[in-house]
Amino acid sequence: MAKTSTTTSPRTNKAAKKPASREVQGAPRSSTRAAAYTLSAAREAELLREAESLGDNTVVFPGKLARRVVWASRIQLAAERDAADLVRTPFPEDEPALTREEIHALRDKIELLRAAQSRWQAAQQRQERAAATFAKPAAEAALHRQTLLRFFDLRFKKSPEGQKRLMAIRAGSGDADLVQDVSDLLLLCSEHAEALQKAPRGEADAAARLRELSPELARMLADKTLSPEAQRSRKLRDAAYTLVVHAERRLRAAAEYWYAGTDKMKDYAPFPVPRGAASTGEEEEGEDAAEEDDAEEHGASEEDAADDAASEEDATDDGEPGEGEDER
């Protein structure tokens, strides 16, 4: 009978020497399967109502979705672990007691933030595409505008009323003003059609082209302007983030009562925001997608991201930097 080999493979030896995991050591572990968590339609509708009830009392989401989600998940997992203590926290009489349901609800609020951010980014991308499409015809319209203004400057040289109309056309700036200028110039062109046809420097062609561009520019301007639906999606994104922030603060307050001065408080630390980093959340949104794509490409887990964030935390002061600065 062949003797069974007792040789241990290098892979096995490596695994045996691996330090105990954070979970074994008592620290909360962010599951790499957390991203698969989904909200039911009913629960999402319930949380959306709660978010909308905040009105304008929201915190502007400062970006870095991937890391912030991991950080919030870490706090939620720590609270699940410590729930037996946290639910006995003697909050003031004007504040409701903490419950296990509230602790678990942070996971739902995190997922609402994911969904709300995705919807806002989709709306913003549509707007950016429309703005890029607007640029070329707008530049052409601006050239024709100058051609016609030159013609009317000469024509109205002795007409105070005409000069006034030209001053009004020149007064504004920006895309909306350009669209209005085209409309105003086309009216002047209609009033002086005969003289325009005789002009030798392409003025009639400029007017004809502006007539083609005018409705196109008006439609594109509407597309590139942030729609009420997009504004609502951004507001809901900020409200969803506010729900997460408020939930974290409640859990942190309870944890401070029980664990102040102990290693457990590291699991409830606020997300570190670089000092002086004033953000509206818009300029970092592209980074959010890049962070998540990079994590997938390199096989990084949420625990890895939490460890990275923990390194940032060590470089910051205690307290809650940044959260108060973003409040409207």
C-alpha positions as CSV (number, residue, x, y, z in Angstrom):
1,M,0.0,0.0,0.0
2,A,1.4,3.3,-1.0
3,K,2.3,5.5,1.9
4,T,0.4,8.8,2.0
5,S,2.7,11.8,1.6
6,T,2.8,14.1,4.6
7,T,4.7,16.9,2.7
8,T,3.0,20.3,3.1
9,S,2.8,22.4,0.0
10,P,4.4,25.9,0.1
11,R,0.8,27.3,-0.3
12,T,-0.3,25.5,2.9
13,N,2.7,26.6,4.8
14,K,2.0,30.2,3.8
15,A,-1.6,29.9,4.9
16,A,-0.5,28.4,8.2
17,K,1.9,31.3,8.9
18,K,-0.7,34.0,8.0
19,P,-1.6,36.2,11.0
20,A,-5.0,35.8,12.6
21,S,-7.6,37.7,10.7
22,R,-9.1,40.9,11.9
23,E,-12.3,39.0,12.6
24,V,-10.5,36.5,14.9
25,Q,-8.8,39.4,16.7
26,G,-12.2,40.9,17.5
27,A,-12.2,43.7,14.9
28,P,-15.2,44.0,12.5
29,R,-14.6,42.6,9.0
30,S,-16.2,44.1,6.0
31,S,-17.5,41.3,3.8
32,T,-16.4,41.3,0.2
33,R,-19.9,40.2,-0.6
34,A,-21.4,43.4,0.9
35,A,-21.8,45.0,-2.5
36,A,-24.3,42.3,-3.4
37,Y,-26.7,43.5,-0.7
38,T,-29.8,45.0,-2.2
39,L,-32.8,46.9,-0.9
40,S,-36.4,45.7,-1.5
41,A,-38.5,48.2,-3.4
42,A,-40.7,48.7,-0.3
43,R,-37.7,49.4,2.0
44,E,-36.2,51.8,-0.6
45,A,-39.4,53.7,-0.9
46,E,-39.6,54.0,2.9
47,L,-36.1,55.4,3.2
48,L,-36.7,57.8,0.3
49,R,-39.6,59.2,2.2
50,E,-37.4,59.6,5.2
51,A,-34.7,61.3,3.1
52,E,-37.2,63.7,1.5
53,S,-38.5,64.6,4.9
54,L,-35.1,66.2,5.7
55,G,-36.0,69.0,3.3
56,D,-33.0,71.4,3.0
57,N,-31.4,70.1,6.3
58,T,-28.9,67.9,4.5
59,V,-25.1,67.5,4.3
60,V,-23.5,67.8,0.9
61,F,-22.0,64.5,-0.1
62,P,-18.2,65.1,-0.4
63,G,-17.5,62.2,-2.8
64,K,-15.2,59.1,-2.5
65,L,-18.2,56.8,-2.6
66,A,-16.3,53.5,-2.6
67,R,-14.3,54.3,0.6
68,R,-17.1,56.0,2.4
69,V,-19.3,53.0,1.9
70,V,-16.7,50.7,3.2
71,W,-16.1,53.0,6.2
72,A,-19.8,53.2,7.0
73,S,-20.1,49.4,6.7
74,R,-17.3,48.9,9.1
75,I,-19.1,51.0,11.7
76,Q,-22.3,49.1,11.1
77,L,-20.6,45.8,11.5
78,A,-19.0,46.9,14.7
79,A,-22.4,48.1,16.0
80,E,-23.9,44.7,15.2
81,R,-21.1,43.0,17.1
82,D,-21.6,45.4,20.1
83,A,-25.4,45.6,19.9
84,A,-25.9,44.1,23.4
85,D,-24.1,47.1,24.9
86,L,-25.2,49.8,22.5
87,V,-28.9,49.3,22.9
88,R,-28.6,49.9,26.6
89,T,-27.1,53.4,26.1
90,P,-28.9,55.9,28.3
91,F,-29.6,58.6,25.7
92,P,-31.2,61.9,26.9
93,E,-35.0,61.8,27.3
94,D,-35.5,63.9,24.1
95,E,-33.7,61.3,22.0
96,P,-35.1,57.8,21.3
97,A,-33.3,54.7,22.6
98,L,-31.0,52.9,20.2
99,T,-32.5,49.6,18.9
100,R,-31.1,46.6,17.0
101,E,-33.4,47.5,14.2
102,E,-31.8,51.0,13.9
103,I,-28.3,49.4,13.9
104,H,-29.3,47.1,11.1
105,A,-31.0,49.9,9.2
106,L,-27.6,51.6,8.6
107,R,-26.9,48.9,6.0
108,D,-30.1,49.9,4.2
109,K,-29.1,53.5,4.3
110,I,-25.7,52.7,2.9
111,E,-27.3,50.9,0.0
112,L,-29.7,53.8,-0.6
113,L,-26.6,56.1,-0.9
114,R,-25.1,53.8,-3.5
115,A,-28.3,53.9,-5.5
116,A,-28.9,57.6,-5.2
117,Q,-25.3,58.4,-6.2
118,S,-25.6,56.2,-9.3
119,R,-28.8,57.9,-10.3
120,W,-27.3,61.4,-9.9
121,Q,-24.2,60.4,-11.8
122,A,-26.3,59.1,-14.7
123,A,-28.2,62.4,-14.8
124,Q,-25.0,64.4,-14.6
125,Q,-23.4,62.4,-17.4
126,R,-26.5,63.1,-19.7
127,Q,-26.0,66.8,-19.0
128,E,-22.3,66.7,-19.7
129,R,-22.9,64.9,-23.1
130,A,-25.5,67.6,-24.0
131,A,-23.1,70.4,-23.0
132,A,-20.4,68.9,-25.3
133,T,-22.9,68.6,-28.2
134,F,-23.9,72.3,-27.6
135,A,-20.3,73.6,-27.9
136,K,-19.8,73.3,-31.7
137,P,-23.0,75.0,-33.0
138,A,-22.7,77.6,-30.2
139,A,-19.2,78.5,-31.4
140,E,-20.5,78.8,-35.0
141,A,-23.4,81.0,-33.8
142,A,-21.1,83.3,-32.0
143,L,-19.1,83.9,-35.2
144,H,-22.3,84.7,-37.2
145,R,-23.4,87.0,-34.3
146,Q,-20.2,89.0,-34.7
147,T,-20.7,89.3,-38.4
148,L,-24.2,90.7,-38.0
149,L,-23.3,93.0,-35.1
150,R,-20.6,94.6,-37.3
151,F,-23.2,95.2,-40.0
152,F,-25.8,96.7,-37.6
153,D,-23.2,98.8,-35.8
154,L,-22.7,100.6,-39.1
155,R,-26.4,100.7,-40.0
156,F,-27.3,102.2,-36.6
157,K,-24.5,104.6,-36.5
158,K,-26.9,107.5,-36.3
159,S,-29.8,105.7,-34.7
160,P,-29.8,105.9,-30.8
161,E,-32.7,103.4,-30.7
162,G,-30.8,100.9,-32.9
163,Q,-27.7,101.4,-30.8
164,K,-29.7,100.7,-27.7
165,R,-30.9,97.4,-29.1
166,L,-27.3,96.4,-30.0
167,M,-26.1,97.3,-26.5
168,A,-28.8,95.0,-25.1
169,I,-27.6,92.1,-27.3
170,R,-24.0,92.7,-26.2
171,A,-24.9,93.1,-22.5
172,G,-25.2,89.4,-21.5
173,S,-22.8,86.5,-21.6
174,G,-23.1,82.7,-21.3
175,D,-25.0,80.1,-23.3
176,A,-28.5,81.3,-22.4
177,D,-27.6,84.8,-23.5
178,L,-26.2,83.6,-26.8
179,V,-29.4,81.8,-27.6
180,Q,-31.4,85.0,-26.8
181,D,-28.9,87.1,-28.8
182,V,-29.5,84.9,-31.9
183,S,-33.2,85.4,-31.5
184,D,-32.9,89.2,-31.1
185,L,-30.5,89.4,-34.1
186,L,-32.9,87.4,-36.3
187,L,-35.6,89.9,-35.5
188,L,-33.3,92.7,-36.6
189,C,-32.5,90.8,-39.8
190,S,-36.2,90.5,-40.6
191,E,-36.7,94.2,-40.1
192,H,-33.8,95.1,-42.4
193,A,-33.9,92.1,-44.8
194,E,-33.5,94.2,-48.0
195,A,-30.4,96.0,-46.7
196,L,-29.0,92.7,-45.4
197,Q,-29.3,91.0,-48.9
198,K,-27.2,93.8,-50.4
199,A,-24.4,93.6,-47.7
200,P,-21.1,92.3,-49.3
201,R,-19.5,90.5,-46.4
202,G,-21.7,87.4,-46.0
203,E,-24.3,88.9,-43.7
204,A,-27.2,87.3,-45.6
205,D,-25.6,83.9,-45.3
206,A,-24.9,84.5,-41.6
207,A,-28.5,85.4,-41.0
208,A,-29.7,82.3,-42.9
209,R,-27.4,80.0,-40.9
210,L,-28.6,81.5,-37.6
211,R,-32.2,80.8,-38.6
212,E,-31.2,77.1,-38.9
213,L,-29.2,77.1,-35.7
214,S,-31.7,79.0,-33.5
215,P,-34.2,76.2,-32.8
216,E,-31.3,73.7,-32.5
217,L,-29.5,75.8,-30.0
218,A,-32.7,76.4,-27.9
219,R,-33.3,72.6,-27.7
220,M,-29.6,71.8,-26.8
221,L,-29.7,74.5,-24.2
222,A,-32.7,72.9,-22.5
223,D,-30.9,69.5,-22.6
224,K,-27.7,70.8,-21.1
225,T,-29.4,72.7,-18.3
226,L,-29.8,70.6,-15.1
227,S,-33.4,69.4,-15.3
228,P,-35.7,69.4,-12.3
229,E,-35.4,65.6,-12.2
230,A,-31.6,65.8,-12.1
231,Q,-31.7,68.5,-9.4
232,R,-34.0,66.2,-7.4
233,S,-31.7,63.2,-7.8
234,R,-28.8,65.3,-6.5
235,K,-30.8,66.5,-3.6
236,L,-31.9,62.9,-2.8
237,R,-28.2,61.8,-3.0
238,D,-27.3,64.4,-0.4
239,A,-30.3,63.4,1.7
240,A,-29.3,59.7,1.6
241,Y,-25.7,60.6,2.7
242,T,-27.2,62.7,5.5
243,L,-29.2,59.6,6.7
244,V,-25.9,57.7,6.8
245,V,-24.1,60.5,8.7
246,H,-26.9,60.8,11.3
247,A,-26.9,57.1,11.9
248,E,-23.2,56.9,12.3
249,R,-23.2,59.8,14.8
250,R,-25.8,57.9,16.9
251,L,-23.8,54.8,16.9
252,R,-20.6,56.7,17.7
253,A,-22.2,58.5,20.6
254,A,-23.3,55.1,22.1
255,A,-19.9,53.6,21.5
256,E,-18.2,56.5,23.2
257,Y,-20.4,55.9,26.3
258,W,-19.3,52.3,26.4
259,Y,-15.8,52.2,24.9
260,A,-14.2,55.6,25.2
261,G,-10.4,55.2,25.6
262,T,-10.4,51.6,24.3
263,D,-9.3,50.1,21.1
264,K,-12.9,49.4,20.1
265,M,-13.4,53.1,19.4
266,K,-11.2,52.8,16.4
267,D,-14.1,50.9,14.7
268,Y,-16.4,53.9,15.2
269,A,-14.0,56.6,14.0
270,P,-15.5,59.2,11.5
271,F,-14.3,59.1,8.0
272,P,-11.1,61.2,7.7
273,V,-11.5,64.3,5.5
274,P,-8.3,66.2,4.5
275,R,-8.1,69.4,6.4
276,G,-9.2,72.4,4.3
277,A,-10.8,70.2,1.6
278,A,-14.0,72.0,0.7
279,S,-15.9,69.8,-1.6
280,T,-19.4,69.8,-3.2
281,G,-19.1,66.2,-4.2
282,E,-19.2,66.9,-7.9
283,E,-15.5,67.0,-8.7
284,E,-14.8,63.7,-7.0
285,E,-17.6,61.7,-8.5
286,G,-15.4,60.5,-11.4
287,E,-13.0,59.3,-8.8
288,D,-15.7,57.1,-7.2
289,A,-16.2,55.1,-10.3
290,A,-12.4,54.9,-10.9
291,E,-11.8,53.7,-7.4
292,E,-14.4,50.9,-7.7
293,D,-13.1,49.9,-11.1
294,D,-9.5,49.8,-9.8
295,A,-10.6,47.7,-6.8
296,E,-12.3,45.2,-9.1
297,E,-9.3,45.1,-11.5
298,H,-6.8,44.4,-8.7
299,G,-9.1,42.1,-6.7
300,A,-9.1,44.4,-3.7
301,S,-11.6,43.7,-1.0
302,E,-13.7,46.1,1.1
303,E,-11.4,45.2,4.0
304,D,-8.4,46.4,2.0
305,A,-10.1,49.7,1.4
306,A,-11.0,50.0,5.1
307,D,-7.4,49.4,6.0
308,D,-6.3,52.1,3.5
309,A,-8.9,54.5,5.1
310,A,-7.6,53.5,8.5
311,S,-4.2,54.7,7.5
312,E,-5.7,58.0,6.5
313,E,-7.4,58.2,9.9
314,D,-4.0,57.9,11.7
315,A,-2.8,61.0,9.9
316,T,-5.8,63.1,11.0
317,D,-6.8,64.6,14.4
318,D,-9.5,63.1,16.5
319,G,-13.1,64.3,16.1
320,E,-15.3,64.6,13.1
321,P,-13.3,66.7,10.5
322,G,-15.2,67.8,7.5
323,E,-18.7,66.8,8.4
324,G,-19.7,70.1,9.9
325,E,-18.0,72.0,7.2
326,D,-20.2,70.5,4.5
327,E,-23.5,71.4,6.2
328,R,-25.6,73.9,4.4
